[in-house]
């Protein structure tokens, strides 16, 4: 398939490109922030690593430095305007979200946010920032995952809202269980996460004639893993005609590439962060997102040189803190 570079990817009306302005388009991004913690201990959480007297010596100034760098990534993803919906992973708590939206350059964007403290013992959660004039949440749920003989993990955030056009949009924010302990040994957890999302999507498809769905996050799995292509059912064959009640992975164009990805492991790029949409957003009817609209924020300021080229400029290297950003790169449509 031939991919095109598009300035505007999610559109409320079928108008000529010249007719669009920032009120008629919506940018959505997803970003694993890599442990965006404040500098104080939260009761009941194993967050001592991110306090002043830890080996990391995580201070107020280091915390606000990371906040400002995170805000700069969000602003860069906006390109032609503010990002309307920002899906964030590895966020500690409401305080972090308030500081991010009120005490950085993002204040002018006027973000509200969705977040609920999960049972994750480390204290890392998912969250969603939104501009009320572009997206108004109507219903929000936090899908819990429980695994026998395993530590609790973060929730999946699900929200349905209305756009200025009157259309509804459902968004899932995911940070599926990691591969810690082994890919094969931990696979069942990601499959269960996929099944939980799939169950909710099937309910949406059954209750609505047409559901506009965007599924984003760090899935800790690749295109060919069972969780994505079997359990969730995310198609990687992007060719029309699109079926409104099927899911399509817009990151497919990066599949198999060794020069770009969202995460680098042992010298090799891969895509763990995905953007998956329902076919109703690809069929050209009403609001739409082009199949080539998903992009990786592969920008020089987020990268540093390594032995095999470049890699994400991380915030942490062991107990040493840097002026970096994250071990993941942002994705957006």
C-alpha positions in Angstrom: 0.0 0.0 0.0 1.2 3.5 -0.8 1.4 5.8 2.3 0.9 9.5 2.2 2.0 12.2 4.6 -1.1 14.0 5.9 -1.2 17.1 8.0 -4.7 16.4 9.4 -5.6 12.9 10.2 -8.9 12.8 12.1 -11.6 15.0 10.6 -15.1 15.9 11.7 -16.4 16.7 8.2 -15.6 15.7 4.6 -14.4 19.2 3.5 -11.5 20.3 1.3 -8.2 20.4 3.2 -8.1 24.2 2.9 -11.4 24.5 4.8 -10.0 22.9 8.0 -9.1 24.8 11.1 -8.0 23.6 14.6 -11.7 23.4 15.8 -12.5 20.8 13.0 -9.8 18.3 13.6 -8.6 16.2 16.6 -5.1 15.0 17.3 -4.8 12.0 19.6 -1.5 10.8 21.0 -0.2 8.1 23.3 3.0 8.3 25.4 4.7 6.0 27.9 6.3 8.7 30.1 8.7 6.3 31.8 8.0 6.5 35.5 6.5 10.0 35.9 6.5 10.1 39.7 6.3 13.0 42.1 9.0 13.2 44.8 7.0 12.1 47.9 5.9 8.7 49.1 2.3 7.7 48.6 0.8 5.5 51.3 0.4 1.9 50.3 2.6 2.2 47.2 6.2 0.9 46.6 7.4 4.3 45.3 10.4 4.8 47.7 12.7 4.7 44.7 11.3 8.1 43.7 11.9 10.1 46.8 14.6 12.5 47.9 16.6 10.1 50.0 16.6 7.1 47.6 19.5 6.1 45.4 18.0 8.1 42.6 17.8 11.2 44.8 14.5 12.1 43.2 14.0 15.8 44.2 11.4 18.4 43.5 13.7 20.0 40.8 14.3 16.7 39.1 10.5 16.0 39.1 9.6 19.4 37.6 12.4 19.0 35.0 10.8 15.7 33.9 7.4 17.4 33.9 8.5 20.2 31.6 10.2 17.7 29.3 7.1 15.6 29.1 5.0 18.7 28.4 7.4 19.6 25.5 6.8 16.1 23.9 3.0 16.6 24.1 3.3 20.1 22.6 5.5 18.8 19.8 3.0 16.1 18.9 0.4 18.9 18.4 2.2 20.3 15.3 -0.6 22.5 13.9 -2.4 23.0 17.3 -2.9 21.5 20.7 -3.3 17.7 21.1 -7.0 17.2 21.8 -6.7 13.8 23.6 -3.5 12.8 25.3 -3.2 9.2 26.6 -0.5 8.8 29.2 1.1 5.8 30.7 3.3 5.4 33.8 1.7 8.3 35.6 1.8 8.1 39.4 -1.2 10.1 40.6 -3.5 13.1 40.3 -0.9 15.4 41.7 1.4 14.6 38.7 -1.5 15.3 36.3 -2.4 18.6 38.0 1.3 19.8 37.9 1.6 18.7 34.3 -1.5 20.5 33.1 -1.3 23.6 35.4 2.5 24.2 36.0 4.0 23.7 32.6 3.5 25.1 29.1 0.4 22.9 28.8 -1.6 25.3 31.0 -2.7 27.4 28.0 -4.2 24.2 26.5 -6.8 24.1 29.3 -6.7 20.3 29.8 -9.0 18.4 32.1 -8.0 14.8 32.9 -9.4 11.3 33.7 -7.5 9.1 36.2 -8.2 6.7 38.9 -5.7 5.2 41.4 -5.2 1.6 40.4 -4.1 -1.4 42.5 -0.7 -1.4 40.9 1.7 -1.7 43.8 4.4 0.4 42.2 1.9 3.2 41.7 2.0 3.5 37.9 -1.3 4.2 36.2 -2.8 5.3 32.9 -4.5 8.6 32.4 -6.2 10.7 29.7 -6.0 14.5 29.2 -8.6 16.2 27.0 -9.6 19.6 25.9 -13.3 20.0 26.8 -14.1 22.0 23.6 -12.8 19.1 21.5 -14.0 16.0 23.5 -16.6 15.7 26.2 -16.5 12.4 28.2 -20.0 10.9 28.7 -19.0 7.7 30.4 -15.7 6.4 31.9 -14.8 3.0 33.2 -11.6 1.5 34.6 -11.3 -2.1 33.6 -9.4 -4.1 36.3 -7.2 -7.1 35.6 -6.6 -9.8 38.2 -4.2 -12.7 37.8 -4.0 -15.6 40.3 -0.8 -15.6 42.3 0.4 -12.3 40.7 0.7 -8.8 41.9 -2.1 -6.4 41.0 -1.6 -4.4 37.8 -2.8 -1.1 36.4 -6.3 -0.6 35.0 -7.4 -0.1 31.4 -9.1 3.3 31.0 -12.2 3.3 28.8 -14.1 6.4 28.0 -16.9 7.3 25.5 -17.4 11.0 24.7 -18.9 13.4 22.2 -17.0 15.5 19.5 -18.1 18.9 18.4 -19.7 17.3 15.4 -22.1 15.4 17.6 -20.4 12.1 16.8 -19.3 9.8 19.7 -15.8 8.4 20.1 -14.7 5.7 22.4 -11.1 5.5 23.6 -9.2 2.8 25.4 -5.9 3.6 27.1 -3.8 0.5 27.7 -0.6 -0.4 29.5 -0.6 -4.2 29.4 1.5 -6.3 31.8 5.2 -6.4 31.0 7.3 -9.3 29.8 9.1 -9.4 33.2 9.8 -13.1 34.1 9.8 -14.1 30.4 7.8 -13.4 27.3 6.2 -16.9 27.2 5.7 -17.1 31.0 3.9 -13.7 31.1 2.0 -14.0 27.8 -1.3 -15.1 29.4 -1.5 -11.8 31.2 -1.5 -9.8 28.0 -3.9 -12.2 26.4 -6.3 -11.7 29.3 -5.9 -7.9 29.0 -6.7 -8.3 25.3 -9.8 -10.4 26.1 -11.0 -7.7 28.5 -10.8 -5.0 25.9 -12.3 -7.3 23.2 -15.3 -8.0 25.5 -16.0 -4.3 25.9 -15.6 -3.7 22.2 -18.0 -6.5 21.4 -20.5 -4.9 23.7 -20.1 -1.6 21.9 -20.6 -3.3 18.5 -23.7 -5.1 19.7 -25.3 -2.0 21.2 -24.6 0.6 18.6 -25.1 0.6 14.8 -21.7 2.2 14.3 -19.0 2.6 17.0 -16.0 4.9 16.5 -13.2 3.3 18.5 -9.5 4.2 19.1 -7.3 1.8 21.1 -3.9 3.1 22.1 -1.1 2.4 24.6 1.9 0.3 25.4 0.8 -3.3 24.8 4.2 -4.9 25.6 3.6 -7.1 22.5 4.3 -6.9 18.8 2.2 -7.3 15.7 2.5 -11.0 15.5 1.7 -11.8 19.1 -1.5 -13.6 20.0 -2.8 -10.9 22.3 -3.0 -8.4 19.4 -3.8 -10.5 16.3 -5.9 -13.3 17.9 -7.4 -12.2 21.2 -8.0 -8.5 20.3 -8.3 -9.2 16.6 -6.3 -6.2 15.3 -6.0 -6.6 11.5 -2.6 -5.7 9.9 -3.9 -5.9 6.4 -4.9 -2.3 5.7 -6.8 -2.3 2.4 -10.3 -1.2 1.5 -13.1 -2.0 1.8 -13.0 -1.7 5.6 -15.6 -3.3 7.8 -17.0 -1.1 10.4 -17.0 -3.8 13.1 -13.4 -4.9 12.6 -10.3 -3.4 14.2 -7.2 -2.2 12.2 -3.7 -1.6 13.5 -2.5 1.7 12.0 1.1 1.1 13.0 1.3 -1.7 10.4 3.6 0.4 8.1 6.3 0.1 10.8 6.1 -3.7 11.0 9.4 -5.3 10.2 11.4 -2.1 10.0 14.8 -2.1 11.7 15.4 1.7 11.4 12.5 3.0 13.4 10.1 1.9 16.2 8.6 3.1 19.5 11.1 1.2 21.7 14.5 -0.3 21.4 15.6 -3.5 23.1 19.1 -5.1 22.8 19.9 -2.9 19.8 16.8 -3.6 17.8 13.8 -1.3 17.2 10.3 -2.7 17.7 6.7 -1.4 18.0 5.2 -2.0 21.4 3.0 1.1 21.3 0.1 0.7 18.9 -2.8 2.7 17.5 -5.8 0.5 16.6 -9.1 1.8 15.3 -12.5 0.5 14.2 -13.2 0.2 10.5 -15.9 2.9 10.9 -13.0 5.5 11.1 -11.6 4.3 7.8 -14.6 4.0 5.6 -14.8 7.7 4.6 -18.2 8.2 6.2 -18.5 10.9 8.9 -15.5 11.3 11.1 -12.5 9.5 9.7 -8.8 8.7 10.2 -6.6 7.7 7.3 -4.9 4.3 7.5 -1.5 6.0 7.1 -2.2 8.6 9.8 -0.4 6.9 12.7 3.0 8.4 13.2 5.9 7.9 15.6 7.5 10.9 17.2 10.9 10.0 15.9 12.5 13.4 16.5 16.1 14.2 17.1 15.6 15.8 20.5 14.1 12.6 21.8 17.0 10.4 20.6 20.6 9.8 21.5 23.4 7.8 19.8 24.0 4.2 20.7 26.1 1.3 19.4 23.6 0.5 16.6 22.5 4.1 15.6 20.1 5.9 17.8 17.8 5.1 20.7 15.2 6.9 22.8 16.8 9.3 25.2 15.8 7.8 28.6 15.1 9.6 31.8 16.9 7.1 33.9 20.0 4.9 33.5 20.0 2.7 36.6 19.9 5.0 39.6 21.3 7.9 37.5 18.8 10.5 36.3 19.4 12.3 33.0 17.8 15.1 31.1 16.2 12.6 28.9 12.5 11.9 28.2 11.5 8.2 28.1 12.4 4.8 26.9 9.5 5.0 24.5 8.6 7.4 21.7 5.2 8.9 21.4 2.7 7.8 18.7 -0.1 9.9 17.4 -2.9 10.3 14.8 
